[in-house]
């Protein structure tokens, strides 16, 4: 290894990159991580998962105090006011603590942080801030960035047409926010600003929210968000935008084509998806080509087509999720070290952190039926004692099982704590559980998780409380 500066060089310090770096160092490999931001953690910790959850939590607390939920339980608050600067400060505090925590872990594990952008010179060397750094193994973990929308120019500094980064940093509550995109990011940030007082209109190209989730979940999502006060413009596309002063005017038309109309807003959030960060890596220098979606293809060990170059996270196929990247980061480090690192991509949970939360793991009912006959158990949260007591009765849990073997193929949940509940389903599926295995596992009472047990019982017609 003396021919190289490092055994492993990671490009990017997001959830995939920093985890890969720490695990590689734990395994005795001399490791460095290249990161151009002033702080570690990538999009997730700096301008994604973590700051959005801080705003989601704060806005939930504000709404509970403001809309009478606390009063319903006898908590009298008097006049409720929002101090947005304090809420934004709390968000920044959480981000600082967590990004600082990664810096501490790098020092603890002797991972070198190389500050700057990395560009390949060959398969074992990169340029970082004008200096050549060599490594036996190089892992690309550069994450993703916002997908632009033709005709809609983002300018986060003005705060009128923003992406998710700008949507997290608004200094005032918009009167009317238009969210372009009815996926996870759009609905989470739309929920934040609706709770804090904005009128929110969601414009979605498809005929249902939350692409990729189970059909029943998508239908229920529309009902829930409408009930909460969001206006939904489904099967609608945005064809252009103009800004005059502090106002934006959008041009809309039906997705299938038709008469155009305009829609005014004082804040437009563009949230139509994300794309891999590969620009600037100089992949041409190593002859690494991208697939049709602009992603880097790898084998099951996360090797690319170039010997010594590996890739994980949002730059490779699969869901663009932080926890997927983390698992791949651990696996790639172990594979580089000669161990066996495996990620079961069939069991990657996904969560929408609105209120209630939407979560799923495995196949949708639609996808499962394409593979064969299925049995389905569905249990409403309104029949769950804890949800009913907490006045959190929106949603359901759905278990999809193979009709012949009873093996669980997918689980979907809408509940206030669905994101936590789905972990049980993921563990069960990782171990090849049947619906009967879940149904005959004793669940504590009263808990939201009993709804999963009842849904599993419902697969074979044994549910008790409906």
N, C-alpha and C positions, 0 to 999 in steps of 0.2 A: 504493500500500500504506500510505500515511501515515494512512489512516483507522483502521487496526487496530494493536493493540499488537504483534501477531506475524503473520507470513505463515502459520505452521503452529503449531497447538497440539495436542499429543498428550496424551490422557488415559490414563494408565497407563504404567509403566516396565518392564513385563515384556519378554520376548524380542521381541514385536511392536512394542511402544511405544518401547523405548529404541533399537532398531535403526532404526525409522522416524525418530526424532528426529535421530540421528547422520547418517543418509543425507540427510535434508532440509537439515541444516546444511551438509553437505559440498557440496550443490548451490546454496549461497548464499542459502538462505531463512532469515529470522529465525525461530528456533524455540524453543519452550518445551515442557516436559514436566511434567504434573501427577502427583504421586505422594504418597500419604498415609503410606506406610511410612517408617520412619526410614532405610531403606536402599533403593537402587534394585535392579531386577532382577525384581520381581514374585514370584509363587509359585515359578517355576522355580528361581531362584537362592537364594531365602530358605528356602522350605519345600517344595521339590519335587525337580526333576531333580538338582540339585547335591548337596544334603545326603544324598539317598537313595543316590547313587552313592558318596559317601564311606563310608557305613555298609555298603553292599554290598561294596565293596573290602576294608574292614577285616574284615568278617565272613568273607569268603573266605580271607583270610590266616590268621585264627584257626582256621577249620575245617581248612585244610591242615596247620597245625601240630598241631591237636588230634586229628584223625581218622586220622593215620598216613600221609597223603599225602606229606609231606616225608620221613618215615622211609623210605618206599618208594624214594625217590631218594637215600638215604644221609645225609639231613640229620637229625642227632640233636639234639633240643631239650630233652630232660628234661621236667619237669613244665610243662604249659602252663596258664596262668591268664589270665583276662580282666579287664582294668581298663576297665570300661565308661566311666568318667568321662574317661579319656584318649582313648578312641575318639570320644566325643561332642565332646571338645575339638578333636580333629583335624578333625572335620566342621565345627565352627564356624569354625575357622581358614580352611578352604577357602572357606566362604561369605563370610567377611569380605574375603578377598583378591579374590574375583571381584566382589562388589558394589562394593568400593572401586575396582576397575578400571573399572567403568561410570561412577562419579562422576568419575574422572580423564578418561575419554573425553568426558564432557559438558563439562568445563572446556576440554579441548583443542579441541573443536569449537564452543565458545561456545553450548552449549545451556543455557538457563535452566531450573533445577529449581524448580518452584513447589510448595511443600509444602502438602498438604491434599487434600480431596475436591473434585471438580468436579461442578457441577450446571448444566445448560443454563438460560440465560435466554432466548436465542433462538439461531438457527442460527449466529451469529457471536460469541456471548458466553457465558461461563460464570462462575459464582460459585465462587471458590476461597478458602476460609477468610474469607468475608465481603467479599472484594474482587472486583470485576468485571474480568475479563480478556477482551479481544477478539482475534479472529483471523480472517483471511480463510478459512482452512481449519482444520477441527477433525477430528482422527482419534480415534475411540473404539477403545482397545486395553486394555480393562479386564480381560481374561482371564476366568477361571472360578473357581468355588469348589466345595467338596464338596457333592454331592447328599445331602440328609438322607434317612433311612429312617424312615418312620412307625412309631412305637412304640418306637424305639431312640434315646434321648436321649444326645447326645455331651457329655461333660464332660472336656476335655483336662487340666484342672487336677487332677482326681482320678486320672487315669491308668488308669481301669478300662474305660470305653467311650470310645474315642478315634477321631478321624479321622486322615488321613494326617499332618497337622501334629503331633498328639499321638503318633502312632506313630513319628515320627522322634526324639522327645525323651524317650523313656522312660528313667528313671534306674535301672531294674533289669530283669533278664531275666525275663519272665513264666514261670511254670511251665507254664501252658496258655494259648495265644493262639488265639482264634477269629477268623478273617478272614471277614467277610461280603463276598463278591464275589470271583470268580475271574478278574478282569481283571488288567491290567498292574500297577497300584498295589498291589493286594492280594497278588499273587504276589511282587512285589519285596520288599515289607516283610515279608511272611510268611517269605520266604527268609532275610532278615537275622536275624530273631529265632530261627528254627529253627537256623541255624548256630551262634548264640550259646548255644543250650541249651534253647530253649522247645519244648514239644510244640505243633505247629501244626495246627489243623483249619480247612479252607477250606470254607465253605458257599456254594454257587453255585446260583442260581435255575434256570439253564439246564442242559442235559444234558452240557455240555462246557465246559472252561476257555477263556479267551482269545477272547471273542466278536469276530467280525470277521476273525479270521485264517483261513488255509487249513485245510480239514478235516483233512488229514493232520497238520498241525502241532498242531492242538487235541488229536487222539488221542494223539500222541506226548508232548505236554505232560503229560497225565494219567499216563502210564506213568513219565515221568521224575520228576515230583514225588512220586509214590507211592514210587518206589525210594529217593528221598532221605529219606523218613520222614514226609511230610505225609499227613494223613488228609483225604480228599476226600469231601465230602457234596454230590454233584451232584443236580440236579432237586429242590432243597430250598429252602424259603423261611423267613425269620425273621419271625415275626408279633408278637414282643414281647420286651422285655428288662426285667429288674429288677436293681437293685444293692443289695447288703447288705454294708456294710463295704468290703472290698477284693475282693469276689467279684461276678460278674455271672451271672445265670441267663437264658438265652435260651430262647424257645419256638419250636420248629421244627415244620414239617409239610411233606409232599410238595408240590411246586409245583402239581401237578394236584389237590391237595386230599387229605385223609386224616387219619389219627390224628395228634394232636399229641404231641410229646415235649419234654423239656427237656435243656439242655446247659449245664454250668457251666464258667466260665473266670475267670481272674484278670485277663485283658485281652481286650477285644473291639475289633477294628479294623474300622470301617465304611468300605468302599471300593467302593461300588456305582456310582461315576461322578462326573461333574462337571457343573455347569450354568453358563451365562453370567452374568457379573457385570453386571447392568444396573440393579439397584435403586439408587436415589439419584441417578441421572443426570438425572432429570426429563425424560425423553424426550418426555413429553406436551407440554412447552413448545415443542417444535419439530415436533410432529405426527408423530413417528416411531413406527410400530407394529412390534411383534415378530411373528415367525412362530409357528406352533403349538408349536414347540419352545423358544420363548423367546429365539430368536436374531435378530440384525439381518441382514436380507437386503441384499446388495450386488450390483452388476454386476461384470463381469470386471475392471474397473479399481478396484474396492473403493469405489465411490461408493454412498452410501445413497440412499433416495428423497428426501432433503432436500439441496438444492443447498448445496455447501460443507461437508457433513458426510460423513466417510468412516469405514470400520471395517475392522479386521483381527483375526486371531487367534481366540481361543476364543469371542468373542462372535458370530462369523459361522459359517455352515455349514461342515462339513468336520471332519477329525480334530483333536482338541484336542492338538496337538503343538507343542512350542517351536520346532522348526525350520520347521514350516509357517508359524507366526506370524512368524518372522524373515524368511523369503522374502517374505511379504506386506508386512511393514514396509518392506523395500527397495523393493518394487514400488509401494506407495502413495505413498511419497516421490517416486519418479521420475515417477509419473503427475501428482502435484500440480505438479511442476516443469516439466511439459510434455513429458517424455520418455515412453518406452514401457516401463512396468513390467509384467512378465508372470510368473505362477506357473503351472506345469503341475501342476494338482492330480491328474492321473492318475499322477504319479510322485512320491509322497510316501512315503518309507520309514517304517516303524514298527519299534520295537525294544523287547523286554522284556529288561531287564538282569539276569536271573537267571544262574545257572550250570548248564547252558549258556545262552547267549543265544538268544532267538527273534527272528527278523527277517523282514520281508517288504516287497515293493514291488510295486505294480500289482495285478492281479486275482488272486483266489483261483481255484483250479481250478473250483470250483462256479460262480462268477460268469462265468468265461471260457466255460464250456460252454453257458451260457445265450445267449451271443452267437454261437456257432457251433462248428464242429469244432476240436479242439485236439490237439496232440501234447505229451507230457510226458516229461521226462527226470528221473530221480531217482537220486542217488548218496549212499550211506551214509558218514558220517564214519568209521566203523570201517574203511573201505577207503582212507582218506586217510592217507598215511604220517606226516605231521606230527601229526595228531590221535592216531594210534595210538601214536606215540613219546611224546607228552606224556601218554598215558593219559586222553585226552579224546574218547573214541570215541562218545559219545551224539550222536544227531541225524543229519541229512541235509541235502542241498541239492536243491531241486526247481525245475526250469525249465519254465514253461508257454508254449507257442508256438502261434501260429495254424497250423492244419494245412495251409493253402494257401500262405500267404506266408512262413511260418517266423518272422514277427515275434514277438519276445518280448513276452508279455502280462503276465507276473508271475513273480517269483522269491521263493522262501521258503527259509529256512535255519534250522537249529538247530545251533549249534556254539558253542564257547567264545568265539569272536570273530565271531559272526554279525553283530553290529551294525556292525563295520568292513567285513566282507565285502560287506554289502548295498549299500555305496556304489558298488562296481563295477557291480552290476546296475542301479542307478539311472542311472548315467552311460550305460550301454549302451542302456537304454530311452529316455532323453532324446534319444539320437541315432538312435532307430528301429532298433536292432540286431536282427538275426536270431539264432537260436540258433547258427547256423553261424559268425557273426561272433565270438561268444564262444568257441566251440569251437576256432576256428583262431587265437585270440590266445594267444601263448606266455605261460604262467604260471610264475613261479619255483618251483623245487622244492628242498626240501620246504616247502610252505606249505598252510595251511588252504584258501586260495583256489583251489587246484587242484580242490577238490570242485565248485566252480561250473563250471569248465571241463569236468569229467567229466560233470556233470549236463546241460550244454549238448550235449555229444557224445552223451549218451544219448537226446536228443530224436529223433535220426535213427539210433539203434541203434549208435553208434560208441564207446560208453564202453569204456575199456581195462581198468580195474582191478576190474571186477565181471563 
